Amino acid sequence: MSPNRNKKKSRRRYKYHAVTFKLTSGQYKSLKNYCKARRTTPVKLIKKSIERFISHYEYEVPAELYLTENQLDLFEEIENEQCEIDNEKLTIENEQLTMNFER
């Protein structure tokens, strides 16, 4: 028998970092109730929720995901609100046209 045959292969050691954040009591109750219904734990739920952020960017982040110094997303919000307003106007106009057509 060789002496290496009885040796166990050593396990890789992982380095862990603690991340903490606070929840209100209502948020915590909601989290616990949801986890109970889904038969999971809060840690598993949170890890699964943020998986796309914690698994793909270990070594580098693509250039298009970086924000420049003075870049904000204000214009996207304004455009979205404008689209919603335009959609409401179109809905109202369609309703008026339908009412006029029915007369």
PyMOL commands that place a pseudoatom at each C-alpha (Angstrom):
pseudoatom trace, name=CA, resn=MET, resi=1, chain=A, elem=C, hetatm=0, pos=[0.000, 0.000, 0.000]
pseudoatom trace, name=CA, resn=SER, resi=2, chain=A, elem=C, hetatm=0, pos=[1.226, 3.452, -0.778]
pseudoatom trace, name=CA, resn=PRO, resi=3, chain=A, elem=C, hetatm=0, pos=[1.204, 6.069, 2.010]
pseudoatom trace, name=CA, resn=ASN, resi=4, chain=A, elem=C, hetatm=0, pos=[-0.755, 8.619, -0.094]
pseudoatom trace, name=CA, resn=ARG, resi=5, chain=A, elem=C, hetatm=0, pos=[-3.695, 6.288, -0.556]
pseudoatom trace, name=CA, resn=ASN, resi=6, chain=A, elem=C, hetatm=0, pos=[-5.116, 6.833, 2.945]
pseudoatom trace, name=CA, resn=LYS, resi=7, chain=A, elem=C, hetatm=0, pos=[-4.674, 10.623, 2.919]
pseudoatom trace, name=CA, resn=LYS, resi=8, chain=A, elem=C, hetatm=0, pos=[-7.746, 12.760, 2.403]
pseudoatom trace, name=CA, resn=LYS, resi=9, chain=A, elem=C, hetatm=0, pos=[-7.643, 15.502, -0.168]
pseudoatom trace, name=CA, resn=SER, resi=10, chain=A, elem=C, hetatm=0, pos=[-7.514, 18.858, 1.607]
pseudoatom trace, name=CA, resn=ARG, resi=11, chain=A, elem=C, hetatm=0, pos=[-10.540, 21.096, 1.204]
pseudoatom trace, name=CA, resn=ARG, resi=12, chain=A, elem=C, hetatm=0, pos=[-10.242, 24.491, -0.375]
pseudoatom trace, name=CA, resn=ARG, resi=13, chain=A, elem=C, hetatm=0, pos=[-10.637, 27.286, 2.149]
pseudoatom trace, name=CA, resn=TYR, resi=14, chain=A, elem=C, hetatm=0, pos=[-13.030, 30.056, 1.241]
pseudoatom trace, name=CA, resn=LYS, resi=15, chain=A, elem=C, hetatm=0, pos=[-12.760, 33.586, 2.510]
pseudoatom trace, name=CA, resn=TYR, resi=16, chain=A, elem=C, hetatm=0, pos=[-16.099, 35.047, 3.581]
pseudoatom trace, name=CA, resn=HIS, resi=17, chain=A, elem=C, hetatm=0, pos=[-17.096, 38.658, 4.193]
pseudoatom trace, name=CA, resn=ALA, resi=18, chain=A, elem=C, hetatm=0, pos=[-20.020, 39.727, 6.345]
pseudoatom trace, name=CA, resn=VAL, resi=19, chain=A, elem=C, hetatm=0, pos=[-22.499, 42.174, 4.832]
pseudoatom trace, name=CA, resn=THR, resi=20, chain=A, elem=C, hetatm=0, pos=[-25.052, 43.773, 7.134]
pseudoatom trace, name=CA, resn=PHE, resi=21, chain=A, elem=C, hetatm=0, pos=[-28.026, 46.036, 6.605]
pseudoatom trace, name=CA, resn=LYS, resi=22, chain=A, elem=C, hetatm=0, pos=[-31.027, 47.053, 8.640]
pseudoatom trace, name=CA, resn=LEU, resi=23, chain=A, elem=C, hetatm=0, pos=[-34.702, 46.340, 8.048]
pseudoatom trace, name=CA, resn=THR, resi=24, chain=A, elem=C, hetatm=0, pos=[-37.700, 47.849, 9.757]
pseudoatom trace, name=CA, resn=SER, resi=25, chain=A, elem=C, hetatm=0, pos=[-39.778, 45.493, 11.867]
pseudoatom trace, name=CA, resn=GLY, resi=26, chain=A, elem=C, hetatm=0, pos=[-42.486, 45.447, 9.188]
pseudoatom trace, name=CA, resn=GLN, resi=27, chain=A, elem=C, hetatm=0, pos=[-39.971, 44.613, 6.469]
pseudoatom trace, name=CA, resn=TYR, resi=28, chain=A, elem=C, hetatm=0, pos=[-38.504, 41.844, 8.623]
pseudoatom trace, name=CA, resn=LYS, resi=29, chain=A, elem=C, hetatm=0, pos=[-41.948, 40.343, 9.340]
pseudoatom trace, name=CA, resn=SER, resi=30, chain=A, elem=C, hetatm=0, pos=[-42.740, 40.470, 5.636]
pseudoatom trace, name=CA, resn=LEU, resi=31, chain=A, elem=C, hetatm=0, pos=[-39.424, 38.778, 4.801]
pseudoatom trace, name=CA, resn=LYS, resi=32, chain=A, elem=C, hetatm=0, pos=[-40.017, 36.032, 7.377]
pseudoatom trace, name=CA, resn=ASN, resi=33, chain=A, elem=C, hetatm=0, pos=[-43.580, 35.412, 6.173]
pseudoatom trace, name=CA, resn=TYR, resi=34, chain=A, elem=C, hetatm=0, pos=[-42.485, 35.231, 2.532]
pseudoatom trace, name=CA, resn=CYS, resi=35, chain=A, elem=C, hetatm=0, pos=[-39.636, 32.848, 3.381]
pseudoatom trace, name=CA, resn=LYS, resi=36, chain=A, elem=C, hetatm=0, pos=[-41.971, 30.656, 5.408]
pseudoatom trace, name=CA, resn=ALA, resi=37, chain=A, elem=C, hetatm=0, pos=[-44.421, 30.480, 2.516]
pseudoatom trace, name=CA, resn=ARG, resi=38, chain=A, elem=C, hetatm=0, pos=[-41.648, 29.665, 0.025]
pseudoatom trace, name=CA, resn=ARG, resi=39, chain=A, elem=C, hetatm=0, pos=[-39.914, 27.246, 2.434]
pseudoatom trace, name=CA, resn=THR, resi=40, chain=A, elem=C, hetatm=0, pos=[-36.569, 28.991, 2.264]
pseudoatom trace, name=CA, resn=THR, resi=41, chain=A, elem=C, hetatm=0, pos=[-34.374, 31.080, 4.537]
pseudoatom trace, name=CA, resn=PRO, resi=42, chain=A, elem=C, hetatm=0, pos=[-33.847, 34.849, 4.406]
pseudoatom trace, name=CA, resn=VAL, resi=43, chain=A, elem=C, hetatm=0, pos=[-30.165, 34.371, 3.559]
pseudoatom trace, name=CA, resn=LYS, resi=44, chain=A, elem=C, hetatm=0, pos=[-30.925, 32.058, 0.624]
pseudoatom trace, name=CA, resn=LEU, resi=45, chain=A, elem=C, hetatm=0, pos=[-33.642, 34.413, -0.626]
pseudoatom trace, name=CA, resn=ILE, resi=46, chain=A, elem=C, hetatm=0, pos=[-31.356, 37.456, -0.490]
pseudoatom trace, name=CA, resn=LYS, resi=47, chain=A, elem=C, hetatm=0, pos=[-28.438, 35.612, -2.115]
pseudoatom trace, name=CA, resn=LYS, resi=48, chain=A, elem=C, hetatm=0, pos=[-30.663, 34.384, -4.929]
pseudoatom trace, name=CA, resn=SER, resi=49, chain=A, elem=C, hetatm=0, pos=[-32.069, 37.886, -5.416]
pseudoatom trace, name=CA, resn=ILE, resi=50, chain=A, elem=C, hetatm=0, pos=[-28.623, 39.461, -5.814]
pseudoatom trace, name=CA, resn=GLU, resi=51, chain=A, elem=C, hetatm=0, pos=[-26.986, 36.524, -7.609]
pseudoatom trace, name=CA, resn=ARG, resi=52, chain=A, elem=C, hetatm=0, pos=[-26.597, 38.334, -10.939]
pseudoatom trace, name=CA, resn=PHE, resi=53, chain=A, elem=C, hetatm=0, pos=[-24.635, 41.090, -9.199]
pseudoatom trace, name=CA, resn=ILE, resi=54, chain=A, elem=C, hetatm=0, pos=[-22.390, 38.832, -7.114]
pseudoatom trace, name=CA, resn=SER, resi=55, chain=A, elem=C, hetatm=0, pos=[-21.465, 36.215, -9.690]
pseudoatom trace, name=CA, resn=HIS, resi=56, chain=A, elem=C, hetatm=0, pos=[-20.663, 37.965, -12.972]
pseudoatom trace, name=CA, resn=TYR, resi=57, chain=A, elem=C, hetatm=0, pos=[-18.368, 40.821, -11.992]
pseudoatom trace, name=CA, resn=GLU, resi=58, chain=A, elem=C, hetatm=0, pos=[-15.723, 39.092, -9.886]
pseudoatom trace, name=CA, resn=TYR, resi=59, chain=A, elem=C, hetatm=0, pos=[-12.797, 40.218, -12.009]
pseudoatom trace, name=CA, resn=GLU, resi=60, chain=A, elem=C, hetatm=0, pos=[-14.000, 43.252, -13.932]
pseudoatom trace, name=CA, resn=VAL, resi=61, chain=A, elem=C, hetatm=0, pos=[-17.088, 45.246, -14.744]
pseudoatom trace, name=CA, resn=PRO, resi=62, chain=A, elem=C, hetatm=0, pos=[-17.888, 46.054, -18.404]
pseudoatom trace, name=CA, resn=ALA, resi=63, chain=A, elem=C, hetatm=0, pos=[-17.228, 49.669, -19.368]
pseudoatom trace, name=CA, resn=GLU, resi=64, chain=A, elem=C, hetatm=0, pos=[-20.858, 50.367, -20.300]
pseudoatom trace, name=CA, resn=LEU, resi=65, chain=A, elem=C, hetatm=0, pos=[-21.963, 49.737, -16.700]
pseudoatom trace, name=CA, resn=TYR, resi=66, chain=A, elem=C, hetatm=0, pos=[-19.790, 52.507, -15.290]
pseudoatom trace, name=CA, resn=LEU, resi=67, chain=A, elem=C, hetatm=0, pos=[-21.377, 55.903, -14.663]
pseudoatom trace, name=CA, resn=THR, resi=68, chain=A, elem=C, hetatm=0, pos=[-19.486, 59.034, -15.544]
pseudoatom trace, name=CA, resn=GLU, resi=69, chain=A, elem=C, hetatm=0, pos=[-19.006, 61.713, -12.933]
pseudoatom trace, name=CA, resn=ASN, resi=70, chain=A, elem=C, hetatm=0, pos=[-22.040, 63.870, -13.755]
pseudoatom trace, name=CA, resn=GLN, resi=71, chain=A, elem=C, hetatm=0, pos=[-24.289, 61.227, -15.248]
pseudoatom trace, name=CA, resn=LEU, resi=72, chain=A, elem=C, hetatm=0, pos=[-27.781, 60.850, -13.808]
pseudoatom trace, name=CA, resn=ASP, resi=73, chain=A, elem=C, hetatm=0, pos=[-30.832, 58.856, -14.805]
pseudoatom trace, name=CA, resn=LEU, resi=74, chain=A, elem=C, hetatm=0, pos=[-33.174, 61.840, -14.514]
pseudoatom trace, name=CA, resn=PHE, resi=75, chain=A, elem=C, hetatm=0, pos=[-33.934, 61.991, -18.207]
pseudoatom trace, name=CA, resn=GLU, resi=76, chain=A, elem=C, hetatm=0, pos=[-35.049, 58.372, -18.336]
pseudoatom trace, name=CA, resn=GLU, resi=77, chain=A, elem=C, hetatm=0, pos=[-37.548, 59.075, -15.560]
pseudoatom trace, name=CA, resn=ILE, resi=78, chain=A, elem=C, hetatm=0, pos=[-38.843, 62.171, -17.367]
pseudoatom trace, name=CA, resn=GLU, resi=79, chain=A, elem=C, hetatm=0, pos=[-39.190, 60.218, -20.618]
pseudoatom trace, name=CA, resn=ASN, resi=80, chain=A, elem=C, hetatm=0, pos=[-41.054, 57.421, -18.816]
pseudoatom trace, name=CA, resn=GLU, resi=81, chain=A, elem=C, hetatm=0, pos=[-43.417, 59.898, -17.170]
pseudoatom trace, name=CA, resn=GLN, resi=82, chain=A, elem=C, hetatm=0, pos=[-43.969, 61.644, -20.520]
pseudoatom trace, name=CA, resn=CYS, resi=83, chain=A, elem=C, hetatm=0, pos=[-44.799, 58.288, -22.144]
pseudoatom trace, name=CA, resn=GLU, resi=84, chain=A, elem=C, hetatm=0, pos=[-47.304, 57.543, -19.384]
pseudoatom trace, name=CA, resn=ILE, resi=85, chain=A, elem=C, hetatm=0, pos=[-48.937, 60.965, -19.859]
pseudoatom trace, name=CA, resn=ASP, resi=86, chain=A, elem=C, hetatm=0, pos=[-49.056, 60.465, -23.646]
pseudoatom trace, name=CA, resn=ASN, resi=87, chain=A, elem=C, hetatm=0, pos=[-50.602, 57.014, -23.162]
pseudoatom trace, name=CA, resn=GLU, resi=88, chain=A, elem=C, hetatm=0, pos=[-53.267, 58.494, -20.871]
pseudoatom trace, name=CA, resn=LYS, resi=89, chain=A, elem=C, hetatm=0, pos=[-54.051, 61.200, -23.452]
pseudoatom trace, name=CA, resn=LEU, resi=90, chain=A, elem=C, hetatm=0, pos=[-54.372, 58.585, -26.190]
pseudoatom trace, name=CA, resn=THR, resi=91, chain=A, elem=C, hetatm=0, pos=[-56.660, 56.500, -24.002]
pseudoatom trace, name=CA, resn=ILE, resi=92, chain=A, elem=C, hetatm=0, pos=[-58.889, 59.507, -23.307]
pseudoatom trace, name=CA, resn=GLU, resi=93, chain=A, elem=C, hetatm=0, pos=[-58.944, 60.453, -27.020]
pseudoatom trace, name=CA, resn=ASN, resi=94, chain=A, elem=C, hetatm=0, pos=[-59.836, 56.868, -27.975]
pseudoatom trace, name=CA, resn=GLU, resi=95, chain=A, elem=C, hetatm=0, pos=[-62.661, 56.844, -25.452]
pseudoatom trace, name=CA, resn=GLN, resi=96, chain=A, elem=C, hetatm=0, pos=[-63.984, 60.138, -26.825]
pseudoatom trace, name=CA, resn=LEU, resi=97, chain=A, elem=C, hetatm=0, pos=[-63.776, 58.866, -30.398]
pseudoatom trace, name=CA, resn=THR, resi=98, chain=A, elem=C, hetatm=0, pos=[-65.603, 55.702, -29.419]
pseudoatom trace, name=CA, resn=MET, resi=99, chain=A, elem=C, hetatm=0, pos=[-68.323, 57.703, -27.686]
pseudoatom trace, name=CA, resn=ASN, resi=100, chain=A, elem=C, hetatm=0, pos=[-68.707, 60.010, -30.750]
pseudoatom trace, name=CA, resn=PHE, resi=101, chain=A, elem=C, hetatm=0, pos=[-68.803, 57.008, -33.068]
pseudoatom trace, name=CA, resn=GLU, resi=102, chain=A, elem=C, hetatm=0, pos=[-71.530, 55.310, -31.048]
pseudoatom trace, name=CA, resn=ARG, resi=103, chain=A, elem=C, hetatm=0, pos=[-73.832, 58.341, -31.242]
for i in range(1, 103): cmd.bond("trace and resi %d" % i, "trace and resi %d" % (i + 1))
show_as sticks, trace
zoom trace
